[in-house]
Amino acid sequence: QVQLVESGGGLVQPGGSLRLSCAASGFTFSDYGIKWYRQAPGKERELVASISRFGGSKKYADSVKGRFTISRDNAKTTVYLQMNSLKSEDTAVYYCNALVFGDDHWGQGTQVTVSS
Protein backbone atom coordinates (compact mmCIF):
# COMPACT_ATOMS: atom_id res chain seq x y z
CA GLN A 1 0.00 0.00 0.00
CA VAL A 2 1.45 3.31 -1.12
CA GLN A 3 1.72 5.82 1.70
CA LEU A 4 3.00 9.38 1.72
CA VAL A 5 3.20 11.20 5.05
CA GLU A 6 4.07 14.88 5.21
CA SER A 7 5.41 16.64 8.28
CA GLY A 8 7.23 19.80 9.27
CA GLY A 9 4.58 22.43 8.73
CA GLY A 10 3.76 25.13 11.22
CA LEU A 11 3.49 28.84 11.90
CA VAL A 12 6.43 30.98 10.87
CA GLN A 13 7.04 34.70 10.54
CA PRO A 14 7.65 36.30 7.15
CA GLY A 15 11.27 35.82 6.16
CA GLY A 16 11.53 32.63 8.18
CA SER A 17 12.28 29.07 7.13
CA LEU A 18 10.71 25.64 7.39
CA ARG A 19 11.71 22.22 6.14
CA LEU A 20 8.94 19.86 5.09
CA SER A 21 9.40 16.11 4.90
CA CYS A 22 7.50 13.50 2.93
CA ALA A 23 8.08 9.94 4.14
CA ALA A 24 7.14 7.32 1.56
CA SER A 25 6.44 3.60 1.81
CA GLY A 26 4.77 0.80 -0.10
CA PHE A 27 6.69 1.17 -3.36
CA THR A 28 10.24 1.20 -4.69
CA PHE A 29 10.99 4.78 -3.84
CA SER A 30 13.98 5.28 -6.12
CA ASP A 31 11.93 4.25 -9.17
CA TYR A 32 9.71 7.34 -8.99
CA GLY A 33 9.85 11.07 -9.17
CA ILE A 34 8.10 13.00 -6.41
CA LYS A 35 6.28 16.31 -6.48
CA TRP A 36 5.29 18.91 -3.88
CA TYR A 37 2.01 20.76 -4.37
CA ARG A 38 0.26 23.36 -2.29
CA GLN A 39 -3.27 24.61 -1.96
CA ALA A 40 -4.21 27.93 -0.41
CA PRO A 41 -7.75 28.66 0.79
CA GLY A 42 -10.02 29.38 -2.14
CA LYS A 43 -7.35 28.55 -4.70
CA GLU A 44 -6.55 25.61 -6.91
CA ARG A 45 -3.83 23.18 -6.00
CA GLU A 46 -0.56 24.24 -7.64
CA LEU A 47 2.68 22.43 -8.37
CA VAL A 48 5.53 23.84 -6.29
CA ALA A 49 8.49 21.59 -7.04
CA SER A 50 9.43 18.22 -8.47
CA ILE A 51 12.42 15.93 -8.28
CA SER A 52 13.47 13.02 -10.45
CA ARG A 53 14.27 9.50 -9.27
CA PHE A 54 17.82 10.16 -8.19
CA GLY A 55 17.57 13.91 -7.75
CA GLY A 56 19.38 14.83 -10.94
CA SER A 57 16.49 16.90 -12.24
CA LYS A 58 14.64 19.46 -10.14
CA LYS A 59 11.99 21.91 -11.22
CA TYR A 60 10.31 24.78 -9.41
CA ALA A 61 7.36 27.08 -9.81
CA ASP A 62 8.44 30.60 -10.68
CA SER A 63 6.92 31.85 -7.43
CA VAL A 64 9.36 29.82 -5.30
CA LYS A 65 12.53 29.75 -7.42
CA GLY A 66 15.55 30.82 -5.42
CA ARG A 67 13.71 30.37 -2.11
CA PHE A 68 12.69 26.69 -2.03
CA THR A 69 14.89 23.65 -2.50
CA ILE A 70 13.65 20.13 -3.10
CA SER A 71 15.83 17.14 -2.25
CA ARG A 72 15.52 13.45 -1.55
CA ASP A 73 17.23 10.73 0.43
CA ASN A 74 16.50 7.41 -1.24
CA ALA A 75 18.01 5.46 1.65
CA LYS A 76 15.44 7.06 3.96
CA THR A 77 12.67 7.04 1.31
CA THR A 78 12.03 10.69 2.12
CA VAL A 79 11.69 13.86 0.09
CA TYR A 80 12.31 17.28 1.60
CA LEU A 81 11.23 20.80 0.77
CA GLN A 82 13.45 23.45 2.31
CA MET A 83 11.57 26.73 2.31
CA ASN A 84 13.44 29.96 2.99
CA SER A 85 12.47 33.63 2.88
CA LEU A 86 8.86 32.66 3.42
CA LYS A 87 6.13 35.09 2.43
CA SER A 88 2.51 35.38 3.47
CA GLU A 89 1.50 34.13 0.03
CA ASP A 90 3.26 30.83 0.78
CA THR A 91 0.53 30.06 3.31
CA ALA A 92 -1.14 26.84 2.19
CA VAL A 93 -1.50 23.15 2.84
CA TYR A 94 1.47 21.38 1.28
CA TYR A 95 1.11 17.91 -0.21
CA CYS A 96 3.55 15.45 -1.67
CA ASN A 97 2.53 13.41 -4.67
CA ALA A 98 3.73 10.35 -6.53
CA LEU A 99 2.38 8.66 -9.63
CA VAL A 100 2.84 5.00 -8.75
CA PHE A 101 1.40 1.95 -10.51
CA GLY A 102 -0.54 4.33 -12.76
CA ASP A 103 -2.36 6.06 -9.92
CA ASP A 104 -1.88 9.45 -8.31
CA HIS A 105 -1.05 9.14 -4.63
CA TRP A 106 -1.26 11.99 -2.14
CA GLY A 107 -0.34 12.50 1.46
CA GLN A 108 -2.67 14.07 3.99
CA GLY A 109 -0.91 17.42 3.75
CA THR A 110 0.83 19.69 6.23
CA GLN A 111 -0.26 23.24 6.99
CA VAL A 112 2.19 26.09 6.52
CA THR A 113 1.14 29.47 7.82
CA VAL A 114 3.32 32.52 7.29
CA SER A 115 2.19 35.37 9.49
CA SER A 116 3.53 37.94 11.89
C-alpha positions in Angstrom: 0.0 0.0 0.0 1.5 3.3 -1.1 1.7 5.8 1.7 3.0 9.4 1.7 3.2 11.2 5.1 4.1 14.9 5.2 5.4 16.6 8.3 7.2 19.8 9.3 4.6 22.4 8.7 3.8 25.1 11.2 3.5 28.8 11.9 6.4 31.0 10.9 7.0 34.7 10.5 7.6 36.3 7.1 11.3 35.8 6.2 11.5 32.6 8.2 12.3 29.1 7.1 10.7 25.6 7.4 11.7 22.2 6.1 8.9 19.9 5.1 9.4 16.1 4.9 7.5 13.5 2.9 8.1 9.9 4.1 7.1 7.3 1.6 6.4 3.6 1.8 4.8 0.8 -0.1 6.7 1.2 -3.4 10.2 1.2 -4.7 11.0 4.8 -3.8 14.0 5.3 -6.1 11.9 4.3 -9.2 9.7 7.3 -9.0 9.8 11.1 -9.2 8.1 13.0 -6.4 6.3 16.3 -6.5 5.3 18.9 -3.9 2.0 20.8 -4.4 0.3 23.4 -2.3 -3.3 24.6 -2.0 -4.2 27.9 -0.4 -7.7 28.7 0.8 -10.0 29.4 -2.1 -7.4 28.6 -4.7 -6.6 25.6 -6.9 -3.8 23.2 -6.0 -0.6 24.2 -7.6 2.7 22.4 -8.4 5.5 23.8 -6.3 8.5 21.6 -7.0 9.4 18.2 -8.5 12.4 15.9 -8.3 13.5 13.0 -10.4 14.3 9.5 -9.3 17.8 10.2 -8.2 17.6 13.9 -7.7 19.4 14.8 -10.9 16.5 16.9 -12.2 14.6 19.5 -10.1 12.0 21.9 -11.2 10.3 24.8 -9.4 7.4 27.1 -9.8 8.4 30.6 -10.7 6.9 31.8 -7.4 9.4 29.8 -5.3 12.5 29.8 -7.4 15.6 30.8 -5.4 13.7 30.4 -2.1 12.7 26.7 -2.0 14.9 23.6 -2.5 13.6 20.1 -3.1 15.8 17.1 -2.3 15.5 13.4 -1.5 17.2 10.7 0.4 16.5 7.4 -1.2 18.0 5.5 1.7 15.4 7.1 4.0 12.7 7.0 1.3 12.0 10.7 2.1 11.7 13.9 0.1 12.3 17.3 1.6 11.2 20.8 0.8 13.5 23.5 2.3 11.6 26.7 2.3 13.4 30.0 3.0 12.5 33.6 2.9 8.9 32.7 3.4 6.1 35.1 2.4 2.5 35.4 3.5 1.5 34.1 0.0 3.3 30.8 0.8 0.5 30.1 3.3 -1.1 26.8 2.2 -1.5 23.2 2.8 1.5 21.4 1.3 1.1 17.9 -0.2 3.6 15.5 -1.7 2.5 13.4 -4.7 3.7 10.4 -6.5 2.4 8.7 -9.6 2.8 5.0 -8.8 1.4 2.0 -10.5 -0.5 4.3 -12.8 -2.4 6.1 -9.9 -1.9 9.5 -8.3 -1.0 9.1 -4.6 -1.3 12.0 -2.1 -0.3 12.5 1.5 -2.7 14.1 4.0 -0.9 17.4 3.7 0.8 19.7 6.2 -0.3 23.2 7.0 2.2 26.1 6.5 1.1 29.5 7.8 3.3 32.5 7.3 2.2 35.4 9.5 3.5 37.9 11.9 
